[in-house]
Amino acid sequence: MSGIDALVDRLRTTYTRVDPAQAHAESLTGALLVDIRYQALRERDGLIPGALVVERNELEWRLDPEGSHRLPEAVDHDIRVIVICNEGYASTLAAASLHALSLPRATDLAGGFQAWKAAGLPTTP
């Protein structure tokens, strides 16, 4: 097993990931869906309605409730954030980074956008 695979496996033992149905249900009750896919993937595959698009390299700055560059949705450290990448790997690293920023309720979508789409959940072009 490669070093990155071992790291991802280890990080995933520190929190509970969500499946597409759970992510959708939580988004309806106030969880922030945060799409970190790069632009070409969003253009190719579409978007999740209501998801915040935050490039991966800006994620920590935008979601730090104490940061000067935070999004208005980053109201406090108790917000529920569900990070979405393309297939559910980069989002694991992103969720771990949010935990390090004292956002303990951050998680990621198992299988990423591709799992969301395969589950038949809403997308827009």
C-alpha positions in Angstrom: 0.0 0.0 0.0 1.3 3.4 -0.9 1.9 6.1 1.6 -1.0 8.2 0.4 -3.4 5.2 0.5 -2.3 4.4 4.0 -2.8 8.1 5.0 -6.3 8.1 3.5 -7.2 4.9 5.2 -5.9 6.2 8.6 -7.8 9.5 8.3 -11.0 7.7 7.5 -10.9 6.0 10.9 -11.1 9.4 12.6 -14.6 10.3 11.5 -17.7 8.9 9.8 -18.2 9.5 6.1 -21.6 9.9 4.6 -23.2 8.2 1.6 -25.1 10.1 -1.1 -28.5 9.6 0.4 -27.3 10.8 3.8 -25.5 13.8 2.3 -28.7 14.8 0.4 -30.8 14.4 3.6 -28.4 16.4 5.7 -28.3 19.2 3.0 -32.0 19.6 3.4 -31.6 20.2 7.1 -28.8 22.7 6.9 -25.5 20.9 6.2 -23.2 22.7 3.9 -22.3 20.7 0.8 -19.0 22.0 -0.4 -17.8 21.0 -3.9 -14.0 21.1 -4.2 -13.8 19.7 -7.7 -11.8 21.7 -10.2 -13.6 23.7 -12.9 -13.1 21.2 -15.8 -14.9 18.5 -13.8 -17.7 20.7 -12.8 -18.1 21.8 -16.5 -18.0 18.2 -17.7 -20.3 16.6 -15.1 -22.4 19.4 -13.7 -23.1 20.7 -10.2 -25.1 19.7 -7.2 -27.9 22.3 -6.7 -27.2 24.4 -3.5 -23.6 23.2 -3.1 -21.0 25.8 -2.4 -18.2 25.7 -4.9 -14.9 26.3 -3.2 -11.6 25.4 -4.9 -9.6 23.0 -2.9 -6.7 25.5 -2.5 -9.1 28.0 -0.9 -11.1 25.6 1.3 -9.5 26.4 4.7 -9.6 30.1 4.2 -13.2 30.1 3.2 -14.5 27.8 5.9 -12.5 29.1 8.9 -15.1 30.8 11.1 -12.4 33.1 12.5 -10.8 33.9 9.1 -10.9 37.2 7.3 -11.7 35.5 4.0 -14.4 33.2 5.3 -17.7 32.6 3.5 -20.9 34.0 5.1 -21.9 30.4 5.7 -18.9 29.7 7.9 -20.7 30.9 11.0 -19.1 28.9 13.7 -17.0 25.8 14.5 -20.1 23.6 14.9 -21.2 23.8 11.3 -21.8 20.6 9.5 -19.7 20.5 6.3 -19.8 17.7 3.8 -16.9 18.0 1.4 -17.4 16.6 -2.1 -14.7 15.8 -4.6 -14.9 13.7 -7.8 -14.6 10.2 -6.4 -14.1 10.6 -2.6 -10.3 10.7 -2.1 -9.3 14.4 -2.1 -12.3 15.1 0.0 -10.9 12.8 2.8 -7.8 14.9 3.0 -9.9 18.1 2.9 -12.2 16.9 5.7 -9.1 16.1 7.8 -7.8 19.6 7.2 -11.1 21.0 8.4 -10.8 18.9 11.5 -7.4 20.5 12.2 -9.2 23.9 11.9 -11.5 22.9 14.8 -14.5 22.0 12.6 -15.2 18.6 14.2 -18.4 18.0 12.3 -16.8 18.1 8.9 -17.0 14.9 6.8 -16.9 13.9 3.2 -19.0 12.1 0.7 -18.0 8.5 0.1 -17.6 8.1 -3.7 -17.7 11.8 -4.3 -19.8 13.5 -7.0 -19.7 10.4 -9.1 -21.5 8.4 -6.4 -24.0 11.3 -5.9 -24.8 11.2 -9.7 -25.0 7.4 -9.8 -27.5 7.5 -7.0 -29.8 9.7 -9.2 -29.6 12.7 -6.9 -30.2 16.2 -8.3 -27.5 17.7 -10.5 -27.6 20.7 -12.9 -25.5 21.1 -16.1 
